[in-house]
């Protein structure tokens, strides 16, 4: 099937192939190979305070900082900030699951993460490494690490401190 796909001169995003020692998947423009059995680390952890964490092969740092109105709420790519009074420790960092949703910052309606992945043009590998933050006892997701926070966590006039979540290389 892979030979036929290559011979046709194009790819269809989302096709997967498994071999004895590796696996491959297609994006809209390429064929990507990965070693079989790659260890992506834990699939779920509790974030209990500031530090560096790894879930699903995605490394990120969590830092609590004082907030002042001169700070810019718009952060560089891969960095999210949330009002610390609205995202209490501990919270869960885990792999995404079908049916996960949030209300993206600035929006009113809820959005499934699977639809957000389409909008962001996530590959299968991006989805496999996607990390969701989940507050204890909440149905909706608090954030998609490196991409979006839930609107309920936005900084505002009453914000005194923020939690900064930054993707690490």
N, C-alpha and C positions, 0 to 999 in steps of 0.2 A: 504494500500500500504506500509506503514511503517512497519507493522508487518511482511508482506511478505519479505520485504527487510532484516529485522533483522533475520528472520527465514532462509533465504538463506545463512547467515553467511558472507556476504560481503557488501560492499557499492559501489555505483557508484557516483563519484564526481559530485556535482551540482544539485542533486535532492532536491526539496523543499517541505515541508509539512506545512500546516497552521492549527492551532487549535483555540479554543475559546479564550485561554489566552496566547498562546505561538506559536512560529513557530520553525521549525527544518529544518536543511539542512545537506546534507552529504558532507564529504570530501572523499578523496581516502581511508581513513582508519578509519573514525569515523562518528558518528551522533552527531550534535551539536544543543543544545536547546537554544533559546533566548526568553526573555519576549516579548510579543507583545506590540507594542506601545512604545518601548524604544526610548527615545528622543536623537537623535544624534546631536542635535543642528542645526545651519544653514547649508544650502547646498552650500552657496557661500558667500564670504566676500571680501572686498578690504583690502589689506595689505598696509598700508600707512606709515609704519616705523617700527623701532625695537619694539619688544614686544612679548607677547604670544597670540596665536590664537587657535581657535577650529573650525573645519569644519568636518561635517560628523562623529562626535565622535572622530576625530583624533586631538590630541593636539600637537602643535609644536611651537618652538620659532624662531624668526628672529632677527639676530644681525648683525650689520655692524661693521667690524673690519679692522684696517690697515693691509696691506699685506706686508710681507717681503719675500725675496727669501729663507730665512732659514726655513720658514714655510713649512709644508708638504701638498701638494695638496691632497694626499690620506687621507681620513678622516675615523673615525670609523663607524661601521654600524649605520644607522639611521641619519647620519649627511651628509649634502651636502654643498658645497661651490660654489659660483658663482661670477664671476667678477662683482663688484658693478656698473661699468660703462656700463655694458651690460644688467643689470636687474634693471631698474629704478623703484622707487616707483612712484605712486601706481601700484600694480599688483594684479590680482585676484587670490584667492585661492578658488577652487570649487570642487564639485564632478566630477568624470570622466564621460565622455559621449562616447557612441559608435562613432567611427571614430576619436577620439583623437589620435594624433601621435607626435613623436619627433624623433630627430636624437640622439641616446644615445652617451654619451661621448666616444670618440675614434672610433666611427663608421662613415661610409660615408652615408649609405642609411637610409631612414626614417623607423620607426618601429611603428606599431599601438600599443597603450597601451594594447589592448586586447591580442595581441600576446606576449607582454612583461609579462603580467599577467600569461600566460601559462608557459613561460620560468622561471618565479620566483615562480611557483607553488602556486599562490594565491588561497585561498579558496573564496567561495562566500562572506563570512564576510570580508575578506581582500579587495575584490573588492568594497564592499559596503562602506568601510571606506577609500578608496583610495582618495587622495587629489592631484589635479593637479594645478600647478601654470601656469597662462596664462598672457602674456604681452599684454597690450592694443593694439588692432588693429592687432594682430598676429593670423594666422591660426593655427600654430603649438603650442604645449605645451612647456613651458619653463622647467618644471620639474615634476617628480612624487615624491612627498614629501617622504623622507626617503629612496628612491631607486635610482633614476637616474636624471641627469640634461641633458639638451640639449647641444650638442657639442658647439654650438655658445656661451655658457656662461662660457666656461672653462677659468681658470686663465692662464695668459701668462706673457711674459717679461714686458709688459706695465701695468700690473695690479698694482694698488695702494691701493685699498681696496676691500674687499670681503663681500658678504652677506652670513652668515652661517645660514642654516635652519636645526634645530635639532628636531627630534621627542621627545616628552615628555611622560613620563609614566602616 
